[in-house]
Amino acid sequence: MTIVAAAKTRTAEEITAAISAGIQIIGENYVQEAEGAINSLGDKARWHFIGHLQLNKVKKAVELFDLIETVDSLELAEAINRHAMTAGIIMPILIEVNTARETTKHGVLPEHLKNLAESILKLQNVRLEGLMAMGPHPESGDLRSCFAETHRLYNQLKTDFPDANIHYLSMGMSDSYQTAIEEGANLVRLGTAVFGLRPAKPAFPSL
Ligand SMILES: *Cc1c(COP(=O)(O)O)cnc(C)c1O
């Protein structure tokens, strides 16, 4: 069980404190925001990209990150593959799966997972290492059954592709990690549980 400290909006000082407390992986949602932190703290942690990756940010993401958790299309995987080839590296990735089946969520639908994985496994400069999923919106789905379904897909992926190096199941956040771990997560992405509540924006910033 490994914690990814989700560091969006956190300062380099807060990230440094988390690393001093034993955190080994930092998750970042935005390439731009991560660049400063990675340039100053880079070798003190491993860096996972956990946001939605736009095609025009792939080159920078490949240069900065150790693993990209949110690959959900062949187009994106191919772009990562191209830039990794240019950089002379093999980029570890996870496929984001939309087990919650919410149209507002990113991620490949479960019925398209096997095809996407099969295509990605043919790429020379990416290495598929597992799955990532977001929990459902509380009103629209059951957390536990969503995580259980993702675990089932993860096991199926290992069975379908026994030679691939599938070993990460990334699911669960601060309010859901207990359930996620019970349902098989081995990477949990914690923001507030590690860093505390994000400060609320002042209602009247000009005052
Ligand atoms: C912010 C974020 C998290 C952590 O959320 P918390 O509720 O603060 O624990 C996890 N995963 C992703 C993709 C995030 O954007």
PDBQT file of the ligand as one rigid body, heavy atoms in Angstrom, charges set to zero:
ROOT
HETATM    1  C1  LIG A 301      -7.299  16.220  -5.497  1.00  0.00    +0.000 C 
HETATM    2  C2  LIG A 301      -7.209  14.826  -5.968  1.00  0.00    +0.000 A 
HETATM    3  C3  LIG A 301      -7.069  13.754  -5.064  1.00  0.00    +0.000 A 
HETATM    4  C4  LIG A 301      -7.063  13.937  -3.570  1.00  0.00    +0.000 C 
HETATM    5  O1  LIG A 301      -8.258  14.481  -3.113  1.00  0.00    +0.000 OA
HETATM    6  P1  LIG A 301      -8.515  14.640  -1.535  1.00  0.00    +0.000 P 
HETATM    7  O2  LIG A 301      -9.989  14.591  -1.410  1.00  0.00    +0.000 OA
HETATM    8  O3  LIG A 301      -7.956  15.979  -1.173  1.00  0.00    +0.000 OA
HETATM    9  O4  LIG A 301      -7.835  13.530  -0.846  1.00  0.00    +0.000 OA
HETATM   10  C5  LIG A 301      -6.955  12.473  -5.594  1.00  0.00    +0.000 A 
HETATM   11  N1  LIG A 301      -6.987  12.239  -6.917  1.00  0.00    +0.000 NA
HETATM   12  C6  LIG A 301      -7.116  13.225  -7.804  1.00  0.00    +0.000 A 
HETATM   13  C7  LIG A 301      -7.154  12.897  -9.248  1.00  0.00    +0.000 C 
HETATM   14  C8  LIG A 301      -7.238  14.551  -7.367  1.00  0.00    +0.000 A 
HETATM   15  O5  LIG A 301      -7.380  15.528  -8.271  1.00  0.00    +0.000 OA
ENDROOT
TORSDOF 0
